[in-house]
Amino acid sequence: MSVWPVGVEVPKDLSVVGFDDLEMARHLHPALTTMRVPTEAMWSTAADRLLGTLAGETPPRNTEVEVALVVRESTGPAPRA
């Protein structure tokens, strides 16, 4: 458990979630829960769409990517009402 300067205890009082699952997330205290996204695949898809658009193709309106929630120490159970 970590106490922030304002007296909030993570994850007892507040859950914290990051995005992109950077390497440092697992080394923080408490280790940061994050959303893992396929960054390289997203950049590759963006480049393909850009090149296609420049070549006169109509890109798809939406693209789905697989993401994963990586649960670590910075999240706790939801409080009971």
PDB file with SEQRES, HELIX, SHEET and CRYST1 records, atoms N, CA, C and O in Angstrom:
SEQRES   1 A   81  MET SER VAL TRP PRO VAL GLY VAL GLU VAL PRO LYS ASP          
SEQRES   2 A   81  LEU SER VAL VAL GLY PHE ASP ASP LEU GLU MET ALA ARG          
SEQRES   3 A   81  HIS LEU HIS PRO ALA LEU THR THR MET ARG VAL PRO THR          
SEQRES   4 A   81  GLU ALA MET TRP SER THR ALA ALA ASP ARG LEU LEU GLY          
SEQRES   5 A   81  THR LEU ALA GLY GLU THR PRO PRO ARG ASN THR GLU VAL          
SEQRES   6 A   81  GLU VAL ALA LEU VAL VAL ARG GLU SER THR GLY PRO ALA          
SEQRES   7 A   81  PRO ARG ALA                                                  
HELIX    1 AA1 GLU A   23  HIS A   27  5                                   5    
HELIX    2 AA2 THR A   39  LEU A   54  1                                  16    
SHEET    1 AA1 2 SER A   2  VAL A   3  0                                        
SHEET    2 AA1 2 GLU A   9  VAL A  10 -1                                        
SHEET    1 AA2 3 VAL A  17  PHE A  19  0                                        
SHEET    2 AA2 3 THR A  33  ARG A  36  1                                        
SHEET    3 AA2 3 ALA A  68  VAL A  70 -1                                        
CRYST1    1.000    1.000    1.000  90.00  90.00  90.00 P 1           1          
ATOM      1  N   MET A   1       0.851  -1.176   0.000  1.00  0.00           N  
ATOM      2  CA  MET A   1       0.000   0.000   0.000  1.00  0.00           C  
ATOM      3  C   MET A   1       0.894   1.235   0.000  1.00  0.00           C  
ATOM      4  O   MET A   1       1.943   1.253   0.643  1.00  0.00           O  
ATOM      5  N   SER A   2       0.478   2.243  -0.710  1.00  0.00           N  
ATOM      6  CA  SER A   2       1.230   3.483  -0.803  1.00  0.00           C  
ATOM      7  C   SER A   2       0.345   4.639  -0.356  1.00  0.00           C  
ATOM      8  O   SER A   2      -0.843   4.672  -0.677  1.00  0.00           O  
ATOM      9  N   VAL A   3       0.916   5.587   0.385  1.00  0.00           N  
ATOM     10  CA  VAL A   3       0.164   6.761   0.826  1.00  0.00           C  
ATOM     11  C   VAL A   3       0.652   7.966   0.043  1.00  0.00           C  
ATOM     12  O   VAL A   3       1.836   8.298   0.082  1.00  0.00           O  
ATOM     13  N   TRP A   4      -0.251   8.617  -0.663  1.00  0.00           N  
ATOM     14  CA  TRP A   4       0.080   9.824  -1.397  1.00  0.00           C  
ATOM     15  C   TRP A   4       0.137  10.994  -0.426  1.00  0.00           C  
ATOM     16  O   TRP A   4      -0.388  10.894   0.683  1.00  0.00           O  
ATOM     17  N   PRO A   5       0.765  12.102  -0.817  1.00  0.00           N  
ATOM     18  CA  PRO A   5       0.903  13.259   0.081  1.00  0.00           C  
ATOM     19  C   PRO A   5      -0.412  13.769   0.660  1.00  0.00           C  
ATOM     20  O   PRO A   5      -0.410  14.357   1.741  1.00  0.00           O  
ATOM     21  N   VAL A   6      -1.527  13.563  -0.021  1.00  0.00           N  
ATOM     22  CA  VAL A   6      -2.817  14.051   0.476  1.00  0.00           C  
ATOM     23  C   VAL A   6      -3.460  13.053   1.433  1.00  0.00           C  
ATOM     24  O   VAL A   6      -4.588  13.269   1.874  1.00  0.00           O  
ATOM     25  N   GLY A   7      -2.768  11.971   1.760  1.00  0.00           N  
ATOM     26  CA  GLY A   7      -3.285  10.994   2.699  1.00  0.00           C  
ATOM     27  C   GLY A   7      -4.163   9.923   2.089  1.00  0.00           C  
ATOM     28  O   GLY A   7      -4.826   9.185   2.817  1.00  0.00           O  
ATOM     29  N   VAL A   8      -4.183   9.821   0.783  1.00  0.00           N  
ATOM     30  CA  VAL A   8      -4.973   8.803   0.096  1.00  0.00           C  
ATOM     31  C   VAL A   8      -4.120   7.539  -0.021  1.00  0.00           C  
ATOM     32  O   VAL A   8      -2.979   7.595  -0.479  1.00  0.00           O  
ATOM     33  N   GLU A   9      -4.676   6.410   0.392  1.00  0.00           N  
ATOM     34  CA  GLU A   9      -3.948   5.151   0.305  1.00  0.00           C  
ATOM     35  C   GLU A   9      -4.365   4.387  -0.947  1.00  0.00           C  
ATOM     36  O   GLU A   9      -5.546   4.126  -1.175  1.00  0.00           O  
ATOM     37  N   VAL A  10      -3.365   4.037  -1.751  1.00  0.00           N  
ATOM     38  CA  VAL A  10      -3.591   3.266  -2.979  1.00  0.00           C  
ATOM     39  C   VAL A  10      -3.172   1.830  -2.694  1.00  0.00           C  
ATOM     40  O   VAL A  10      -2.034   1.614  -2.276  1.00  0.00           O  
ATOM     41  N   PRO A  11      -4.030   0.843  -2.898  1.00  0.00           N  
ATOM     42  CA  PRO A  11      -5.346   0.864  -3.508  1.00  0.00           C  
ATOM     43  C   PRO A  11      -6.493   0.865  -2.510  1.00  0.00           C  
ATOM     44  O   PRO A  11      -7.644   0.694  -2.913  1.00  0.00           O  
ATOM     45  N   LYS A  12      -6.221   1.051  -1.224  1.00  0.00           N  
ATOM     46  CA  LYS A  12      -7.296   0.999  -0.225  1.00  0.00           C  
ATOM     47  C   LYS A  12      -8.371   2.057  -0.484  1.00  0.00           C  
ATOM     48  O   LYS A  12      -9.560   1.735  -0.511  1.00  0.00           O  
ATOM     49  N   ASP A  13      -7.964   3.313  -0.674  1.00  0.00           N  
ATOM     50  CA  ASP A  13      -8.918   4.414  -0.857  1.00  0.00           C  
ATOM     51  C   ASP A  13      -9.195   4.732  -2.330  1.00  0.00           C  
ATOM     52  O   ASP A  13     -10.259   5.246  -2.674  1.00  0.00           O  
ATOM     53  N   LEU A  14      -8.243   4.426  -3.173  1.00  0.00           N  
ATOM     54  CA  LEU A  14      -8.334   4.830  -4.573  1.00  0.00           C  
ATOM     55  C   LEU A  14      -7.590   3.827  -5.439  1.00  0.00           C  
ATOM     56  O   LEU A  14      -6.440   3.489  -5.157  1.00  0.00           O  
ATOM     57  N   SER A  15      -8.245   3.349  -6.496  1.00  0.00           N  
ATOM     58  CA  SER A  15      -7.576   2.497  -7.484  1.00  0.00           C  
ATOM     59  C   SER A  15      -7.039   3.383  -8.590  1.00  0.00           C  
ATOM     60  O   SER A  15      -7.676   4.361  -8.981  1.00  0.00           O  
ATOM     61  N   VAL A  16      -5.851   3.032  -9.098  1.00  0.00           N  
ATOM     62  CA  VAL A  16      -5.213   3.805 -10.158  1.00  0.00           C  
ATOM     63  C   VAL A  16      -4.891   2.848 -11.307  1.00  0.00           C  
ATOM     64  O   VAL A  16      -4.310   1.781 -11.109  1.00  0.00           O  
ATOM     65  N   VAL A  17      -5.290   3.268 -12.528  1.00  0.00           N  
ATOM     66  CA  VAL A  17      -5.041   2.450 -13.716  1.00  0.00           C  
ATOM     67  C   VAL A  17      -4.352   3.306 -14.758  1.00  0.00           C  
ATOM     68  O   VAL A  17      -4.758   4.441 -15.005  1.00  0.00           O  
ATOM     69  N   GLY A  18      -3.313   2.766 -15.366  1.00  0.00           N  
ATOM     70  CA  GLY A  18      -2.594   3.468 -16.423  1.00  0.00           C  
ATOM     71  C   GLY A  18      -2.967   2.905 -17.785  1.00  0.00           C  
ATOM     72  O   GLY A  18      -3.856   2.061 -17.903  1.00  0.00           O  
ATOM     73  N   PHE A  19      -2.280   3.382 -18.804  1.00  0.00           N  
ATOM     74  CA  PHE A  19      -2.559   2.962 -20.175  1.00  0.00           C  
ATOM     75  C   PHE A  19      -1.247   2.702 -20.886  1.00  0.00           C  
ATOM     76  O   PHE A  19      -0.305   3.481 -20.739  1.00  0.00           O  
ATOM     77  N   ASP A  20      -1.162   1.632 -21.646  1.00  0.00           N  
ATOM     78  CA  ASP A  20      -0.051   1.305 -22.526  1.00  0.00           C  
ATOM     79  C   ASP A  20       0.944   0.326 -21.901  1.00  0.00           C  
ATOM     80  O   ASP A  20       1.865  -0.108 -22.592  1.00  0.00           O  
ATOM     81  N   ASP A  21       0.803  -0.033 -20.652  1.00  0.00           N  
ATOM     82  CA  ASP A  21       1.658  -1.019 -19.995  1.00  0.00           C  
ATOM     83  C   ASP A  21       3.143  -0.788 -20.251  1.00  0.00           C  
ATOM     84  O   ASP A  21       3.861  -1.681 -20.701  1.00  0.00           O  
ATOM     85  N   LEU A  22       3.579   0.422 -19.956  1.00  0.00           N  
ATOM     86  CA  LEU A  22       5.008   0.730 -20.089  1.00  0.00           C  
ATOM     87  C   LEU A  22       5.805  -0.120 -19.109  1.00  0.00           C  
ATOM     88  O   LEU A  22       5.283  -0.533 -18.074  1.00  0.00           O  
ATOM     89  N   GLU A  23       7.056  -0.378 -19.432  1.00  0.00           N  
ATOM     90  CA  GLU A  23       7.929  -1.219 -18.604  1.00  0.00           C  
ATOM     91  C   GLU A  23       7.968  -0.756 -17.151  1.00  0.00           C  
ATOM     92  O   GLU A  23       7.961  -1.581 -16.237  1.00  0.00           O  
ATOM     93  N   MET A  24       8.009   0.543 -16.936  1.00  0.00           N  
ATOM     94  CA  MET A  24       8.134   1.053 -15.564  1.00  0.00           C  
ATOM     95  C   MET A  24       6.900   0.776 -14.703  1.00  0.00           C  
ATOM     96  O   MET A  24       6.990   0.822 -13.476  1.00  0.00           O  
ATOM     97  N   ALA A  25       5.750   0.491 -15.320  1.00  0.00           N  
ATOM     98  CA  ALA A  25       4.511   0.276 -14.569  1.00  0.00           C  
ATOM     99  C   ALA A  25       4.651  -0.851 -13.564  1.00  0.00           C  
ATOM    100  O   ALA A  25       4.101  -0.769 -12.466  1.00  0.00           O  
ATOM    101  N   ARG A  26       5.376  -1.902 -13.919  1.00  0.00           N  
ATOM    102  CA  ARG A  26       5.515  -3.047 -13.008  1.00  0.00           C  
ATOM    103  C   ARG A  26       6.550  -2.798 -11.913  1.00  0.00           C  
ATOM    104  O   ARG A  26       6.610  -3.550 -10.940  1.00  0.00           O  
ATOM    105  N   HIS A  27       7.371  -1.742 -12.062  1.00  0.00           N  
ATOM    106  CA  HIS A  27       8.415  -1.451 -11.091  1.00  0.00           C  
ATOM    107  C   HIS A  27       8.029  -0.362 -10.089  1.00  0.00           C  
ATOM    108  O   HIS A  27       8.776  -0.096  -9.147  1.00  0.00           O  
ATOM    109  N   LEU A  28       6.881   0.261 -10.282  1.00  0.00           N  
ATOM    110  CA  LEU A  28       6.405   1.276  -9.349  1.00  0.00           C  
ATOM    111  C   LEU A  28       5.917   0.611  -8.070  1.00  0.00           C  
ATOM    112  O   LEU A  28       5.703  -0.600  -8.037  1.00  0.00           O  
ATOM    113  N   HIS A  29       5.744   1.400  -7.024  1.00  0.00           N  
ATOM    114  CA  HIS A  29       5.179   0.857  -5.789  1.00  0.00           C  
ATOM    115  C   HIS A  29       3.988   1.716  -5.382  1.00  0.00           C  
ATOM    116  O   HIS A  29       4.171   2.892  -5.068  1.00  0.00           O  
ATOM    117  N   PRO A  30       2.784   1.174  -5.377  1.00  0.00           N  
ATOM    118  CA  PRO A  30       2.450  -0.180  -5.805  1.00  0.00           C  
ATOM    119  C   PRO A  30       2.539  -0.309  -7.327  1.00  0.00           C  
ATOM    120  O   PRO A  30       2.400   0.677  -8.051  1.00  0.00           O  
ATOM    121  N   ALA A  31       2.775  -1.541  -7.802  1.00  0.00           N  
ATOM    122  CA  ALA A  31       2.857  -1.787  -9.246  1.00  0.00           C  
ATOM    123  C   ALA A  31       1.549  -1.332  -9.895  1.00  0.00           C  
ATOM    124  O   ALA A  31       0.465  -1.597  -9.375  1.00  0.00           O  
ATOM    125  N   LEU A  32       1.659  -0.652 -11.025  1.00  0.00           N  
ATOM    126  CA  LEU A  32       0.516  -0.004 -11.663  1.00  0.00           C  
ATOM    127  C   LEU A  32      -0.275  -0.954 -12.555  1.00  0.00           C  
ATOM    128  O   LEU A  32       0.285  -1.572 -13.460  1.00  0.00           O  
ATOM    129  N   THR A  33      -1.574  -1.070 -12.298  1.00  0.00           N  
ATOM    130  CA  THR A  33      -2.484  -1.779 -13.184  1.00  0.00           C  
ATOM    131  C   THR A  33      -2.596  -0.963 -14.466  1.00  0.00           C  
ATOM    132  O   THR A  33      -2.741   0.258 -14.411  1.00  0.00           O  
ATOM    133  N   THR A  34      -2.529  -1.625 -15.620  1.00  0.00           N  
ATOM    134  CA  THR A  34      -2.580  -0.893 -16.884  1.00  0.00           C  
ATOM    135  C   THR A  34      -3.387  -1.639 -17.933  1.00  0.00           C  
ATOM    136  O   THR A  34      -3.695  -2.822 -17.792  1.00  0.00           O  
ATOM    137  N   MET A  35      -3.718  -0.908 -18.991  1.00  0.00           N  
ATOM    138  CA  MET A  35      -4.302  -1.504 -20.189  1.00  0.00           C  
ATOM    139  C   MET A  35      -3.146  -1.723 -21.166  1.00  0.00           C  
ATOM    140  O   MET A  35      -2.431  -0.786 -21.525  1.00  0.00           O  
ATOM    141  N   ARG A  36      -2.979  -2.972 -21.586  1.00  0.00           N  
ATOM    142  CA  ARG A  36      -1.944  -3.283 -22.577  1.00  0.00           C  
ATOM    143  C   ARG A  36      -2.582  -3.187 -23.958  1.00  0.00           C  
ATOM    144  O   ARG A  36      -3.614  -3.805 -24.219  1.00  0.00           O  
ATOM    145  N   VAL A  37      -1.961  -2.410 -24.838  1.00  0.00           N  
ATOM    146  CA  VAL A  37      -2.465  -2.235 -26.203  1.00  0.00           C  
ATOM    147  C   VAL A  37      -1.367  -2.636 -27.184  1.00  0.00           C  
ATOM    148  O   VAL A  37      -0.184  -2.512 -26.868  1.00  0.00           O  
ATOM    149  N   PRO A  38      -1.745  -3.117 -28.374  1.00  0.00           N  
ATOM    150  CA  PRO A  38      -0.756  -3.532 -29.368  1.00  0.00           C  
ATOM    151  C   PRO A  38      -0.193  -2.318 -30.127  1.00  0.00           C  
ATOM    152  O   PRO A  38      -0.571  -2.060 -31.269  1.00  0.00           O  
ATOM    153  N   THR A  39       0.694  -1.596 -29.489  1.00  0.00           N  
ATOM    154  CA  THR A  39       1.205  -0.332 -30.026  1.00  0.00           C  
ATOM    155  C   THR A  39       1.799  -0.490 -31.420  1.00  0.00           C  
ATOM    156  O   THR A  39       1.473   0.282 -32.321  1.00  0.00           O  
ATOM    157  N   GLU A  40       2.667  -1.482 -31.609  1.00  0.00           N  
ATOM    158  CA  GLU A  40       3.301  -1.649 -32.925  1.00  0.00           C  
ATOM    159  C   GLU A  40       2.261  -1.943 -34.005  1.00  0.00           C  
ATOM    160  O   GLU A  40       2.341  -1.404 -35.109  1.00  0.00           O  
ATOM    161  N   ALA A  41       1.293  -2.792 -33.692  1.00  0.00           N  
ATOM    162  CA  ALA A  41       0.242  -3.110 -34.663  1.00  0.00           C  
ATOM    163  C   ALA A  41      -0.585  -1.869 -34.987  1.00  0.00           C  
ATOM    164  O   ALA A  41      -0.989  -1.673 -36.133  1.00  0.00           O  
ATOM    165  N   MET A  42      -0.836  -1.034 -33.987  1.00  0.00           N  
ATOM    166  CA  MET A  42      -1.611   0.191 -34.222  1.00  0.00           C  
ATOM    167  C   MET A  42      -0.847   1.146 -35.139  1.00  0.00           C  
ATOM    168  O   MET A  42      -1.441   1.741 -36.038  1.00  0.00           O  
ATOM    169  N   TRP A  43       0.472   1.302 -34.921  1.00  0.00           N  
ATOM    170  CA  TRP A  43       1.273   2.179 -35.779  1.00  0.00           C  
ATOM    171  C   TRP A  43       1.324   1.629 -37.201  1.00  0.00           C  
ATOM    172  O   TRP A  43       1.233   2.387 -38.167  1.00  0.00           O  
ATOM    173  N   SER A  44       1.467   0.321 -37.329  1.00  0.00           N  
ATOM    174  CA  SER A  44       1.521  -0.304 -38.647  1.00  0.00           C  
ATOM    175  C   SER A  44       0.198  -0.112 -39.394  1.00  0.00           C  
ATOM    176  O   SER A  44       0.189   0.206 -40.583  1.00  0.00           O  
ATOM    177  N   THR A  45      -0.919  -0.308 -38.682  1.00  0.00           N  
ATOM    178  CA  THR A  45      -2.232  -0.113 -39.285  1.00  0.00           C  
ATOM    179  C   THR A  45      -2.421   1.344 -39.703  1.00  0.00           C  
ATOM    180  O   THR A  45      -2.947   1.617 -40.782  1.00  0.00           O  
ATOM    181  N   ALA A  46      -1.998   2.267 -38.864  1.00  0.00           N  
ATOM    182  CA  ALA A  46      -2.118   3.691 -39.198  1.00  0.00           C  
ATOM    183  C   ALA A  46      -1.319   4.024 -40.459  1.00  0.00           C  
ATOM    184  O   ALA A  46      -1.793   4.764 -41.321  1.00  0.00           O  
ATOM    185  N   ALA A  47      -0.107   3.477 -40.564  1.00  0.00           N  
ATOM    186  CA  ALA A  47       0.719   3.727 -41.752  1.00  0.00           C  
ATOM    187  C   ALA A  47       0.066   3.140 -42.996  1.00  0.00           C  
ATOM    188  O   ALA A  47       0.041   3.779 -44.048  1.00  0.00           O  
ATOM    189  N   ASP A  48      -0.466   1.917 -42.877  1.00  0.00           N  
ATOM    190  CA  ASP A  48      -1.153   1.296 -44.019  1.00  0.00           C  
ATOM    191  C   ASP A  48      -2.348   2.128 -44.458  1.00  0.00           C  
ATOM    192  O   ASP A  48      -2.582   2.313 -45.652  1.00  0.00           O  
ATOM    193  N   ARG A  49      -3.105   2.631 -43.482  1.00  0.00           N  
ATOM    194  CA  ARG A  49      -4.286   3.446 -43.804  1.00  0.00           C  
ATOM    195  C   ARG A  49      -3.873   4.757 -44.476  1.00  0.00           C  
ATOM    196  O   ARG A  49      -4.517   5.202 -45.427  1.00  0.00           O  
ATOM    197  N   LEU A  50      -2.810   5.363 -43.985  1.00  0.00           N  
ATOM    198  CA  LEU A  50      -2.327   6.612 -44.577  1.00  0.00           C  
ATOM    199  C   LEU A  50      -1.890   6.389 -46.019  1.00  0.00           C  
ATOM    200  O   LEU A  50      -2.275   7.142 -46.914  1.00  0.00           O  
ATOM    201  N   LEU A  51      -1.089   5.358 -46.240  1.00  0.00           N  
ATOM    202  CA  LEU A  51      -0.627   5.074 -47.594  1.00  0.00           C  
ATOM    203  C   LEU A  51      -1.796   4.733 -48.511  1.00  0.00           C  
ATOM    204  O   LEU A  51      -1.822   5.155 -49.668  1.00  0.00           O  
ATOM    205  N   GLY A  52      -2.763   3.972 -48.002  1.00  0.00           N  
ATOM    206  CA  GLY A  52      -3.946   3.644 -48.791  1.00  0.00           C  
ATOM    207  C   GLY A  52      -4.744   4.873 -49.154  1.00  0.00           C  
ATOM    208  O   GLY A  52      -5.210   5.009 -50.285  1.00  0.00           O  
ATOM    209  N   THR A  53      -4.904   5.770 -48.197  1.00  0.00           N  
ATOM    210  CA  THR A  53      -5.643   7.015 -48.447  1.00  0.00           C  
ATOM    211  C   THR A  53      -4.927   7.857 -49.503  1.00  0.00           C  
ATOM    212  O   THR A  53      -5.570   8.418 -50.390  1.00  0.00           O  
ATOM    213  N   LEU A  54      -3.608   7.946 -49.410  1.00  0.00           N  
ATOM    214  CA  LEU A  54      -2.836   8.696 -50.402  1.00  0.00           C  
ATOM    215  C   LEU A  54      -2.953   8.069 -51.794  1.00  0.00           C  
ATOM    216  O   LEU A  54      -2.821   8.752 -52.810  1.00  0.00           O  
ATOM    217  N   ALA A  55      -3.203   6.750 -51.820  1.00  0.00           N  
ATOM    218  CA  ALA A  55      -3.363   6.049 -53.102  1.00  0.00           C  
ATOM    219  C   ALA A  55      -4.809   6.082 -53.591  1.00  0.00           C  
ATOM    220  O   ALA A  55      -5.132   5.466 -54.606  1.00  0.00           O  
ATOM    221  N   GLY A  56      -5.683   6.798 -52.877  1.00  0.00           N  
ATOM    222  CA  GLY A  56      -7.063   6.951 -53.317  1.00  0.00           C  
ATOM    223  C   GLY A  56      -8.043   5.949 -52.723  1.00  0.00           C  
ATOM    224  O   GLY A  56      -9.220   5.958 -53.083  1.00  0.00           O  
ATOM    225  N   GLU A  57      -7.587   5.085 -51.821  1.00  0.00           N  
ATOM    226  CA  GLU A  57      -8.477   4.109 -51.190  1.00  0.00           C  
ATOM    227  C   GLU A  57      -9.256   4.770 -50.056  1.00  0.00           C  
ATOM    228  O   GLU A  57      -8.792   5.736 -49.451  1.00  0.00           O  
ATOM    229  N   THR A  58     -10.441   4.239 -49.778  1.00  0.00           N  
ATOM    230  CA  THR A  58     -11.246   4.721 -48.660  1.00  0.00           C  
ATOM    231  C   THR A  58     -10.970   3.818 -47.456  1.00  0.00           C  
ATOM    232  O   THR A  58     -11.258   2.622 -47.504  1.00  0.00           O  
ATOM    233  N   PRO A  59     -10.423   4.368 -46.394  1.00  0.00           N  
ATOM    234  CA  PRO A  59     -10.109   3.531 -45.234  1.00  0.00           C  
ATOM    235  C   PRO A  59     -11.370   3.144 -44.466  1.00  0.00           C  
ATOM    236  O   PRO A  59     -12.375   3.851 -44.533  1.00  0.00           O  
ATOM    237  N   PRO A  60     -11.328   2.037 -43.742  1.00  0.00           N  
ATOM    238  CA  PRO A  60     -12.464   1.666 -42.889  1.00  0.00           C  
ATOM    239  C   PRO A  60     -12.714   2.753 -41.845  1.00  0.00           C  
ATOM    240  O   PRO A  60     -11.787   3.444 -41.423  1.00  0.00           O  
ATOM    241  N   ARG A  61     -13.961   2.894 -41.439  1.00  0.00           N  
ATOM    242  CA  ARG A  61     -14.289   3.900 -40.419  1.00  0.00           C  
ATOM    243  C   ARG A  61     -13.806   3.491 -39.038  1.00  0.00           C  
ATOM    244  O   ARG A  61     -13.449   4.348 -38.229  1.00  0.00           O  
ATOM    245  N   ASN A  62     -13.788   2.197 -38.756  1.00  0.00           N  
ATOM    246  CA  ASN A  62     -13.425   1.702 -37.425  1.00  0.00           C  
ATOM    247  C   ASN A  62     -12.423   0.564 -37.542  1.00  0.00           C  
ATOM    248  O   ASN A  62     -12.386  -0.164 -38.533  1.00  0.00           O  
ATOM    249  N   THR A  63     -11.621   0.436 -36.509  1.00  0.00           N  
ATOM    250  CA  THR A  63     -10.691  -0.677 -36.413  1.00  0.00           C  
ATOM    251  C   THR A  63     -10.717  -1.179 -34.985  1.00  0.00           C  
ATOM    252  O   THR A  63     -10.592  -0.396 -34.043  1.00  0.00           O  
ATOM    253  N   GLU A  64     -10.878  -2.472 -34.824  1.00  0.00           N  
ATOM    254  CA  GLU A  64     -10.852  -3.060 -33.482  1.00  0.00           C  
ATOM    255  C   GLU A  64      -9.463  -3.606 -33.199  1.00  0.00           C  
ATOM    256  O   GLU A  64      -8.825  -4.208 -34.064  1.00  0.00           O  
ATOM    257  N   VAL A  65      -9.011  -3.387 -31.981  1.00  0.00           N  
ATOM    258  CA  VAL A  65      -7.721  -3.938 -31.551  1.00  0.00           C  
ATOM    259  C   VAL A  65      -7.936  -4.713 -30.256  1.00  0.00           C  
ATOM    260  O   VAL A  65      -8.807  -4.382 -29.451  1.00  0.00           O  
ATOM    261  N   GLU A  66      -7.138  -5.735 -30.078  1.00  0.00           N  
ATOM    262  CA  GLU A  66      -7.198  -6.532 -28.858  1.00  0.00           C  
ATOM    263  C   GLU A  66      -6.451  -5.789 -27.755  1.00  0.00           C  
ATOM    264  O   GLU A  66      -5.301  -5.394 -27.945  1.00  0.00           O  
ATOM    265  N   VAL A  67      -7.082  -5.600 -26.627  1.00  0.00           N  
ATOM    266  CA  VAL A  67      -6.432  -4.991 -25.473  1.00  0.00           C  
ATOM    267  C   VAL A  67      -6.540  -5.962 -24.298  1.00  0.00           C  
ATOM    268  O   VAL A  67      -7.365  -6.875 -24.306  1.00  0.00           O  
ATOM    269  N   ALA A  68      -5.707  -5.754 -23.305  1.00  0.00           N  
ATOM    270  CA  ALA A  68      -5.750  -6.620 -22.128  1.00  0.00           C  
ATOM    271  C   ALA A  68      -5.561  -5.781 -20.880  1.00  0.00           C  
ATOM    272  O   ALA A  68      -4.720  -4.883 -20.840  1.00  0.00           O  
ATOM    273  N   LEU A  69      -6.344  -6.081 -19.874  1.00  0.00           N  
ATOM    274  CA  LEU A  69      -6.184  -5.429 -18.579  1.00  0.00           C  
ATOM    275  C   LEU A  69      -5.137  -6.214 -17.797  1.00  0.00           C  
ATOM    276  O   LEU A  69      -5.302  -7.409 -17.551  1.00  0.00           O  
ATOM    277  N   VAL A  70      -4.062  -5.537 -17.409  1.00  0.00           N  
ATOM    278  CA  VAL A  70      -2.992  -6.165 -16.637  1.00  0.00           C  
ATOM    279  C   VAL A  70      -3.160  -5.695 -15.195  1.00  0.00           C  
ATOM    280  O   VAL A  70      -2.780  -4.576 -14.849  1.00  0.00           O  
ATOM    281  N   VAL A  71      -3.729  -6.556 -14.363  1.00  0.00           N  
ATOM    282  CA  VAL A  71      -4.026  -6.183 -12.983  1.00  0.00           C  
ATOM    283  C   VAL A  71      -2.783  -6.348 -12.126  1.00  0.00           C  
ATOM    284  O   VAL A  71      -2.162  -7.411 -12.088  1.00  0.00           O  
ATOM    285  N   ARG A  72      -2.439  -5.262 -11.437  1.00  0.00           N  
ATOM    286  CA  ARG A  72      -1.300  -5.289 -10.524  1.00  0.00           C  
ATOM    287  C   ARG A  72      -1.768  -4.744  -9.172  1.00  0.00           C  
ATOM    288  O   ARG A  72      -2.950  -4.850  -8.846  1.00  0.00           O  
ATOM    289  N   GLU A  73      -0.880  -4.178  -8.399  1.00  0.00           N  
ATOM    290  CA  GLU A  73      -1.175  -3.797  -7.020  1.00  0.00           C  
ATOM    291  C   GLU A  73      -1.915  -2.476  -6.854  1.00  0.00           C  
ATOM    292  O   GLU A  73      -2.376  -2.180  -5.752  1.00  0.00           O  
ATOM    293  N   SER A  74      -2.047  -1.674  -7.900  1.00  0.00           N  
ATOM    294  CA  SER A  74      -2.633  -0.333  -7.731  1.00  0.00           C  
ATOM    295  C   SER A  74      -4.154  -0.319  -7.773  1.00  0.00           C  
ATOM    296  O   SER A  74      -4.758   0.751  -7.699  1.00  0.00           O  
ATOM    297  N   THR A  75      -4.782  -1.477  -7.890  1.00  0.00           N  
ATOM    298  CA  THR A  75      -6.243  -1.542  -7.879  1.00  0.00           C  
ATOM    299  C   THR A  75      -6.726  -2.464  -6.774  1.00  0.00           C  
ATOM    300  O   THR A  75      -6.111  -3.485  -6.464  1.00  0.00           O  
ATOM    301  N   GLY A  76      -7.840  -2.070  -6.197  1.00  0.00           N  
ATOM    302  CA  GLY A  76      -8.423  -2.860  -5.136  1.00  0.00           C  
ATOM    303  C   GLY A  76      -9.893  -3.104  -5.412  1.00  0.00           C  
ATOM    304  O   GLY A  76     -10.418  -2.646  -6.427  1.00  0.00           O  
ATOM    305  N   PRO A  77     -10.561  -3.817  -4.523  1.00  0.00           N  
ATOM    306  CA  PRO A  77     -11.985  -4.094  -4.734  1.00  0.00           C  
ATOM    307  C   PRO A  77     -12.816  -2.813  -4.616  1.00  0.00           C  
ATOM    308  O   PRO A  77     -12.434  -1.872  -3.919  1.00  0.00           O  
ATOM    309  N   ALA A  78     -13.941  -2.794  -5.298  1.00  0.00           N  
ATOM    310  CA  ALA A  78     -14.846  -1.652  -5.228  1.00  0.00           C  
ATOM    311  C   ALA A  78     -15.436  -1.595  -3.804  1.00  0.00           C  
ATOM    312  O   ALA A  78     -15.703  -2.634  -3.199  1.00  0.00           O  
ATOM    313  N   PRO A  79     -15.636  -0.389  -3.282  1.00  0.00           N  
ATOM    314  CA  PRO A  79     -16.214  -0.273  -1.941  1.00  0.00           C  
ATOM    315  C   PRO A  79     -17.660  -0.756  -1.916  1.00  0.00           C  
ATOM    316  O   PRO A  79     -18.373  -0.639  -2.913  1.00  0.00           O  
ATOM    317  N   ARG A  80     -18.083  -1.283  -0.811  1.00  0.00           N  
ATOM    318  CA  ARG A  80     -19.470  -1.737  -0.656  1.00  0.00           C  
ATOM    319  C   ARG A  80     -20.344  -0.544  -0.295  1.00  0.00           C  
ATOM    320  O   ARG A  80     -19.933   0.335   0.462  1.00  0.00           O  
ATOM    321  N   ALA A  81     -21.530  -0.527  -0.835  1.00  0.00           N  
ATOM    322  CA  ALA A  81     -22.443   0.592  -0.584  1.00  0.00           C  
ATOM    323  C   ALA A  81     -23.062   0.493   0.800  1.00  0.00           C  
ATOM    324  O   ALA A  81     -23.857   1.351   1.184  1.00  0.00           O  
TER     325      ALA A  81                                                      
END                                                                             
